[in-house]
Amino acid sequence: MIGRKFLAAALLCVASIAGAQATTTAPRAGATTSTTTTDFLVDGIHVELRRTTANDVVAASLYLLGGTQQLSDSTQGIEAFLLAASERGTKRFSKEALRGLTARLGSTIEIDPTVDWTMIGSRGLRDSFDSTWIVLADRVMAPRLDSAEVELVREQLLIGARTRRDSPDALVQAVADSAMWAGHPYGLEPSGTVESLSRISVASLRRYQREQMVKSRMLLVVVGNVDRAQVERLVHTTIGTLPAGSYQWSPPRTPAVTASSITVVPRSLPTNYILGYYAGPPASSADYPALRVATAVLGGRLFAEIRSRRNLTYAVDAPFIERAASAGGLYVTTTQPETTLALMQVEVQRLKDETIDPSGLERLVQQFITEYFLNNETNAAQADFIARGVLYRGSALAATPDRFVDDLRAVRPQDVQRVARTYMRGIHFAYVGDPAAAPRKAAARF
């Protein structure tokens, strides 16, 4: 997940923000395709419709805005819990009826809780869109929340929470998140913790559904070959009848830069895992694409020096964390942590001290652009890209290929050097492995 070759890091970075060109199914031979994006309101709900005639897949993603800003220590995971429990029956459909209907339609309902929003979305074919939407809307509007079924869901979620840190990679990421985002909304777990999930009652779920499933928290993005009138009709007769609420989206604060730190978790492992995060710019900042490029440049240099030249690792990376409040990072697995982290510090400093070659930067940016078109393969990915454009950059216009290309091509060598100097400091490391080998001196130099 984290340790990747430089090229893979660049490609995955682009794929994560991919917009609208490729789709799930290739267009039929001889067919002409078109793509248009329209934004409008239906009964107070913000809707983005990207109509594409390239295939018959329809992705409808409903974003419940706020993410962990809606949570507290005791309510971590409540929204994910509520939506998962809704699969066990609604006031209109029994559990068996819900499962039978989606199976017959060949559709799926997906839930993805994140720090900025919780997404519940339908994925299906154009011919079954109306029926699939009814299932999704009913789960949002009228979950049955039978006590026995809720307890079964709770047990499933608790298993996930208990095993979330079982692998060294998952553990080092969780510890790094905790260190980086201490006291920040991002420090809360959108999927819930063992403690919070154990204590959330059926009454709390019902109250949350009643108070938080409001139209002002909703952004609906539909990508597929459906028209505006159809979407308006479906929304108007379902979620458009929900209470308006008074929610207003605002991004979370950018955390203050503090001294670098390292949190050591002793484990007996064949290698040691190191991951550190530093605070980046808000997604609305012009520095956002520049830091994205800078982390890719750094990732390439780390791979060349630490893996290829020194053979100190099989996995090294400089990840970019795409959120409303962004972050960058350093990741490596190695049996020589102090030496390896010292080399990473040298490469970070070199990025701050030297201006990179303009022609090399141009080639890197072109890789981003090429892979942007090649890796955008699903309508659901397009929906996520549109949502980020609306919430992070203030407009669906930010979710167009031209805007993405322009943002990348506008990054200059001086921008890469500037964002490295500005943001690549105050790194909070997590270390999982032999405590005697923990790179405390090297971590303190960042």
MOVEN-V840788 format. One record per backbone hydrogen bond with DSSP energy under -1.0 kcal/mol. NH is the residue of the N-H (numbers start at 1). CO is the residue of the C=O. E is the energy in kcal/mol with one decimal. If there is no record, write none. Layout:
nh=NH co=CO e=E
nh=NH co=CO e=E
//
This chain:
nh=9 co=5 e=-2.6
nh=10 co=6 e=-2.4
nh=11 co=7 e=-2.7
nh=12 co=8 e=-2.9
nh=13 co=9 e=-2.1
nh=14 co=10 e=-1.9
nh=15 co=11 e=-2.8
nh=16 co=12 e=-2.0
nh=17 co=14 e=-1.6
nh=18 co=15 e=-1.4
nh=31 co=28 e=-2.3
nh=36 co=51 e=-2.1
nh=38 co=49 e=-2.7
nh=40 co=47 e=-2.3
nh=42 co=45 e=-2.0
nh=45 co=42 e=-2.1
nh=47 co=40 e=-3.0
nh=48 co=220 e=-2.9
nh=49 co=38 e=-3.3
nh=50 co=222 e=-3.1
nh=51 co=36 e=-2.4
nh=53 co=34 e=-2.0
nh=58 co=124 e=-3.1
nh=59 co=223 e=-2.8
nh=60 co=122 e=-2.2
nh=61 co=221 e=-3.1
nh=62 co=120 e=-2.5
nh=63 co=219 e=-3.3
nh=64 co=118 e=-3.0
nh=65 co=217 e=-3.2
nh=66 co=116 e=-1.8
nh=68 co=115 e=-1.7
nh=69 co=66 e=-2.2
nh=70 co=67 e=-1.6
nh=71 co=68 e=-1.4
nh=78 co=75 e=-2.4
nh=81 co=77 e=-2.6
nh=82 co=78 e=-2.5
nh=83 co=79 e=-2.3
nh=84 co=80 e=-2.2
nh=85 co=81 e=-2.5
nh=86 co=82 e=-1.4
nh=87 co=84 e=-1.2
nh=88 co=85 e=-1.9
nh=89 co=86 e=-1.2
nh=90 co=93 e=-3.3
nh=91 co=142 e=-2.4
nh=98 co=94 e=-2.6
nh=99 co=95 e=-2.1
nh=100 co=96 e=-2.6
nh=101 co=97 e=-2.5
nh=102 co=98 e=-2.2
nh=103 co=99 e=-1.9
nh=104 co=100 e=-2.3
nh=105 co=101 e=-2.2
nh=106 co=102 e=-1.2
nh=107 co=102 e=-1.8
nh=108 co=123 e=-2.1
nh=110 co=121 e=-3.1
nh=112 co=119 e=-2.9
nh=114 co=117 e=-2.8
nh=118 co=64 e=-1.9
nh=119 co=112 e=-2.2
nh=120 co=62 e=-2.2
nh=121 co=110 e=-2.6
nh=122 co=60 e=-2.5
nh=123 co=108 e=-2.3
nh=124 co=58 e=-1.9
nh=126 co=56 e=-2.6
nh=128 co=125 e=-1.0
nh=129 co=126 e=-1.5
nh=132 co=128 e=-2.5
nh=133 co=129 e=-2.7
nh=134 co=130 e=-1.8
nh=135 co=131 e=-1.5
nh=136 co=132 e=-2.1
nh=137 co=133 e=-3.2
nh=138 co=134 e=-2.2
nh=139 co=135 e=-1.9
nh=140 co=136 e=-1.6
nh=141 co=137 e=-2.7
nh=142 co=138 e=-2.7
nh=144 co=89 e=-2.6
nh=150 co=146 e=-2.8
nh=151 co=147 e=-2.0
nh=152 co=148 e=-1.5
nh=153 co=149 e=-2.2
nh=154 co=150 e=-2.7
nh=155 co=151 e=-2.1
nh=156 co=152 e=-1.8
nh=157 co=153 e=-2.6
nh=158 co=154 e=-2.7
nh=159 co=155 e=-1.9
nh=160 co=156 e=-1.7
nh=161 co=157 e=-2.4
nh=162 co=158 e=-2.7
nh=163 co=159 e=-1.6
nh=166 co=163 e=-1.7
nh=171 co=167 e=-2.5
nh=172 co=168 e=-2.8
nh=173 co=169 e=-1.9
nh=174 co=170 e=-2.2
nh=175 co=171 e=-2.5
nh=176 co=172 e=-2.2
nh=177 co=173 e=-2.5
nh=178 co=174 e=-2.2
nh=179 co=175 e=-2.2
nh=180 co=176 e=-2.7
nh=181 co=177 e=-2.8
nh=184 co=181 e=-2.3
nh=187 co=184 e=-2.3
nh=188 co=185 e=-1.9
nh=192 co=189 e=-1.5
nh=197 co=193 e=-2.7
nh=198 co=194 e=-1.6
nh=200 co=196 e=-1.3
nh=205 co=201 e=-2.0
nh=206 co=202 e=-2.4
nh=207 co=203 e=-2.3
nh=208 co=204 e=-2.6
nh=209 co=205 e=-2.5
nh=210 co=206 e=-2.1
nh=211 co=207 e=-2.4
nh=212 co=208 e=-3.1
nh=213 co=209 e=-1.2
nh=214 co=212 e=-2.0
nh=215 co=243 e=-2.6
nh=216 co=244 e=-2.4
nh=217 co=214 e=-1.3
nh=218 co=215 e=-1.8
nh=219 co=63 e=-1.8
nh=220 co=46 e=-2.6
nh=221 co=61 e=-2.7
nh=222 co=48 e=-2.8
nh=223 co=59 e=-2.9
nh=224 co=50 e=-2.0
nh=226 co=224 e=-1.7
nh=231 co=227 e=-1.8
nh=232 co=228 e=-3.0
nh=233 co=229 e=-2.3
nh=234 co=230 e=-2.2
nh=235 co=231 e=-2.5
nh=236 co=232 e=-2.7
nh=237 co=233 e=-1.7
nh=238 co=235 e=-1.2
nh=240 co=235 e=-2.9
nh=241 co=238 e=-2.1
nh=242 co=239 e=-1.6
nh=261 co=427 e=-1.6
nh=263 co=429 e=-2.3
nh=265 co=431 e=-3.1
nh=267 co=433 e=-1.9
nh=272 co=334 e=-1.7
nh=273 co=432 e=-2.8
nh=274 co=332 e=-2.6
nh=275 co=430 e=-2.1
nh=276 co=330 e=-2.6
nh=277 co=428 e=-1.8
nh=278 co=328 e=-2.3
nh=280 co=326 e=-2.5
nh=283 co=324 e=-2.6
nh=285 co=282 e=-2.1
nh=288 co=285 e=-1.3
nh=291 co=287 e=-2.9
nh=292 co=288 e=-1.9
nh=293 co=289 e=-2.1
nh=294 co=290 e=-2.5
nh=295 co=291 e=-2.6
nh=296 co=292 e=-1.3
nh=297 co=293 e=-2.4
nh=298 co=294 e=-2.6
nh=299 co=295 e=-2.6
nh=300 co=296 e=-2.0
nh=301 co=297 e=-1.9
nh=302 co=298 e=-2.7
nh=303 co=299 e=-2.1
nh=304 co=300 e=-2.2
nh=305 co=301 e=-2.6
nh=306 co=302 e=-2.7
nh=308 co=303 e=-2.7
nh=309 co=304 e=-2.0
nh=310 co=305 e=-1.6
nh=312 co=306 e=-2.9
nh=317 co=331 e=-2.3
nh=321 co=327 e=-3.5
nh=326 co=281 e=-1.6
nh=327 co=321 e=-1.4
nh=328 co=278 e=-2.1
nh=329 co=319 e=-1.6
nh=330 co=276 e=-2.1
nh=331 co=317 e=-2.5
nh=332 co=274 e=-2.2
nh=333 co=315 e=-1.6
nh=334 co=272 e=-2.1
nh=340 co=336 e=-2.4
nh=341 co=337 e=-2.9
nh=342 co=338 e=-1.9
nh=343 co=339 e=-1.9
nh=344 co=340 e=-2.0
nh=345 co=341 e=-2.1
nh=346 co=342 e=-1.8
nh=347 co=343 e=-1.9
nh=348 co=344 e=-2.3
nh=349 co=345 e=-2.5
nh=350 co=346 e=-2.3
nh=351 co=347 e=-1.8
nh=352 co=348 e=-1.4
nh=353 co=349 e=-2.2
nh=354 co=350 e=-2.5
nh=361 co=357 e=-2.2
nh=362 co=358 e=-2.4
nh=363 co=359 e=-1.9
nh=364 co=360 e=-2.0
nh=365 co=361 e=-2.7
nh=366 co=362 e=-2.1
nh=367 co=363 e=-1.8
nh=368 co=364 e=-2.0
nh=369 co=365 e=-2.4
nh=370 co=366 e=-2.9
nh=371 co=367 e=-2.6
nh=372 co=368 e=-1.9
nh=373 co=369 e=-1.4
nh=374 co=370 e=-1.9
nh=375 co=371 e=-2.7
nh=377 co=375 e=-1.4
nh=382 co=378 e=-1.5
nh=383 co=379 e=-1.9
nh=384 co=380 e=-2.0
nh=385 co=381 e=-2.1
nh=386 co=382 e=-2.4
nh=387 co=383 e=-2.4
nh=388 co=384 e=-2.3
nh=389 co=385 e=-2.1
nh=390 co=386 e=-2.5
nh=391 co=387 e=-2.7
nh=392 co=388 e=-2.8
nh=393 co=389 e=-1.0
nh=395 co=389 e=-1.9
nh=398 co=395 e=-1.4
nh=399 co=396 e=-2.1
nh=400 co=397 e=-1.1
nh=404 co=400 e=-2.2
nh=405 co=401 e=-2.6
nh=406 co=402 e=-2.7
nh=407 co=403 e=-2.5
nh=408 co=404 e=-1.9
nh=409 co=405 e=-2.7
nh=410 co=406 e=-1.4
nh=411 co=408 e=-1.5
nh=416 co=412 e=-1.8
nh=417 co=413 e=-2.1
nh=418 co=414 e=-2.4
nh=419 co=415 e=-2.7
nh=420 co=416 e=-1.8
nh=421 co=417 e=-2.1
nh=422 co=418 e=-2.3
nh=423 co=419 e=-2.7
nh=424 co=420 e=-1.4
nh=425 co=423 e=-2.5
nh=428 co=277 e=-2.8
nh=429 co=261 e=-3.1
nh=430 co=275 e=-2.9
nh=431 co=263 e=-2.8
nh=432 co=273 e=-2.6
nh=433 co=265 e=-1.8
nh=437 co=434 e=-1.3
nh=438 co=435 e=-1.2
nh=440 co=438 e=-2.0
nh=443 co=439 e=-2.3
nh=444 co=440 e=-1.7
nh=446 co=443 e=-1.3
//
